[in-house]
Amino acid sequence: MNGSATPSIVVVGAGLSGLACARALVENGHGVKVFDKARGVGGRMSTRRADDLRYDHGAQYFTARAPEFADAVKAWVAEGVVAAWPGTITTLENRATLGDDGERKGRPVERFVGVPGMSAICKHLAADLDIDLATRVAPFAREGDQWRLRSEAGDDLGVHDVVVVSAPPAQTAALLASAAPTWSARVADTPMAPCWAVMVSFEERLPVPFDGAFVHGSPLSWVARNGSKPGRPDQESWVLHGSPSWSSEHVEDAPEQAARQLLDAFWRALAPAGVAARTAAHCVAHRWRYALPTAPVPEVCLADAALGLVLCGDWCGGPRVEGAFLSGRAAAARVLELVSRESTGSPTAGLGPPTHG
């Protein structure tokens, strides 16, 4: 720390965990700067548009189990940012329709989605935050006991007391390679599986009795009728996700090749229901290189008080949307504790209930 009464805090990454962290810090009276390499916020909670079509091509839905996240979801529902998705979800295994996983196990599953797209949640959290998009941050450097940040284009991004990194572990390791090699080595091997996502639409509705399905024994792991989600256009648009193993084997395929193979797998999965292949009105693939944390670190976030460094994301503590949110909130709590100790010599009492808007 530089001894200033107002510490400079920066968050690298404007996905859900980074934005949850930044929002909590702002609500607790701290200024925060956020950088992200993308053109919009959201990361894997993005929504892709193609003319009048809309696809949630990353995160498909989420559940709320932890009380802190359930409280946030309740507030988002009241604000119209989130709605329950009552779609019929099934499992396709050995080409047979089995039924809803949760219902079959006696546990009704309440699934939620952002409205009008999954990106709505991150846009809501990002409102009024100080965010620089389309900014690729170069590997960090230390300047005394602070962090010097620059963009890959050579722009000076300032000197900061605390840096929160919410990027996937491989990207986090690259950012820390020179300035914090021990942390870089620790997170570098945290595995993240890729996922190919295919966005496809048809002129006519497919005659299948479900809105989403987990797919087993196939190159696919999940398929969903995107138009069945609340707030979406009433169009026959689908998102197909490749399985972690198939996506890993085909991670360097051309998008056109991945789209063709996964669409063929879609028709094979639907063949027992008598659904014949048909021409797609629109079909494009997107590769998520870092999609699924296959072995998350046990800590909900990682922190080094001496360096003023905090790491968070869905690869900490647990995967899924809920895990990303809780990791970001935990990261904010660690930052508040750190800056409070520096300014008063004692830790803060902690975060209050999340508020948004």
NUBABA-213696 format. One record per residue (C-alpha): residue in one letter; x, y, z. Coordinates in steps of 0.5 Angstrom, whole numbers, plus 500, padded with zeros to 3 digits. Each point is the difference from the previous one (the first is absolute). Example, Ala and Ser with C-alpha at 12.3 -4.5 7.8 and 13.67 -1.06 7.14 Angstrom:
REM residues 2
a525491516;s502507498;
REM end
This chain:
REM residues 357
m500500500;n502507499;g498503506;s494504497;a493500503;t497498494;p503494497;s500499493;i496493498;v500497493;v496494498;v502496493;g495497497;a492502499;g497493501;l495498506;s506499505;g503507498;l494504500;a497497506;c507502504;a500507497;r493501501;a501498508;l506504500;v496506497;e494499505;n505500506;g503507498;h506499496;g502502493;v501494495;k503500493;v498494496;f504498493;d497494495;k503498494;a493499497;r495505496;g495499506;v499497507;g498493502;g505495498;r497493499;m493504502;s500503493;t494501496;r502499492;r496504495;a499498493;d495505496;d494499504;l502493503;r503500507;y504494504;d502499507;h506496497;g504500506;a497499507;q493497499;y496501507;f502500507;t497497507;a501504506;r501495506;a505505505;p496505504;e504506498;f499498492;a493498501;d499507503;a503504494;v496496496;k494502503;a502507500;w501499492;v493497499;a497506503;e504504496;g498496494;v507498498;v499493501;a494495500;a499493501;w500495494;p494495500;g503497494;t499492500;i507497501;t502493498;t506495499;l502497494;e503493501;n501495495;r496504496;a494499505;t496505504;l501499507;g497506503;d502506505;d506498504;g498505506;e493497500;r502493499;k504500506;g494504504;r503507500;p496505496;v505504497;e499508499;r504502494;f501508499;v502504494;g502507499;v495504496;p500502494;g507496500;m505497505;s504506499;a495504503;i502498507;c507503499;k498506496;h496501506;l506499505;a504505495;a495506500;d504506502;l507496502;d506503497;i502495494;d504500494;l498495495;a505497494;t506501505;r505494500;v504501506;a507498499;p504496505;f500504507;a506503503;r502502507;e502507501;g502501508;d494497504;q495501494;w498497494;r502504493;l495498494;r500501493;s496498494;e503495495;a500506495;g505504505;d495504503;d501502508;l494498504;g503502506;v503498507;h496497505;d500497507;v495494499;v499496494;v494495499;v501495495;s494496498;a502497493;p501493499;p506497503;a504499494;q499507498;t501502508;a507496500;a502504494;l499507503;l503498506;a506497497;s505505501;a498504506;a497494504;p503494498;t498496506;w493501499;s501499492;a503493501;r494498505;v494502496;a503498493;d498493500;t493501503;p496496494;m495503496;a496496495;p498504493;c494500497;w497501493;a493503500;v496500493;m495505499;v495497495;s493503498;f494497496;e494502496;e495495503;r500498508;l503493501;p495495502;v503498507;p497500507;f505504503;d504506501;g507498502;a503493501;f507498503;v503495495;h504494502;g504495495;s500506495;p505505497;l495505504;s499501507;w494505500;v495502495;a495506501;r494503497;n502508501;g493502498;s497497506;k503504505;p496506503;g501507496;r503497494;p498500493;d495495498;q505497495;e502493499;s507501502;w504495503;v507499504;l504494500;h506499504;g505495499;s503495505;p506502504;s504494497;w497501493;s502508500;s507498503;e501495494;h498505495;v502507503;e504502494;d494498495;a498506496;p493502502;e497498494;q502493501;a498500507;a493503499;r499494494;q502495505;l496502506;l494501496;d501493497;a500497507;f494504502;w496497494;r502493502;a498502507;l493502498;a499494495;p497495505;a494505501;g499500492;v503507499;a504500493;a506505499;r498506496;t503506497;a502506506;a498507498;h506502504;c506496503;v507503503;a505497505;h503503506;r506497504;w501502507;r507498502;y499500507;a493498502;l500495505;p504499506;t501493501;a504500507;p498507503;v505502506;p497499507;e500507502;v495505498;c505505498;l507501501;a504505503;d507503501;a499506505;a508502500;l499501492;g493502500;l498495495;v493496500;l498495495;c493498499;g495496495;d496494499;w507496500;c500502508;g496496505;g495497495;p497501492;r494503498;v497507500;e499499507;g507498502;a503506495;f495505504;l502498507;s507500498;g500507498;r496502506;a506496505;a505504496;a497507501;a500498508;r507498500;v502507496;l496503506;e503497505;l507501497;v499508499;s496501507;r507497503;e504504496;s496507502;t498498507;g504494502;s493496501;p496496496;t493502497;a494497503;g499497493;l495500494;g493502501;p494497496;p501501492;t496506497;h500502493;g498505495;
REM end
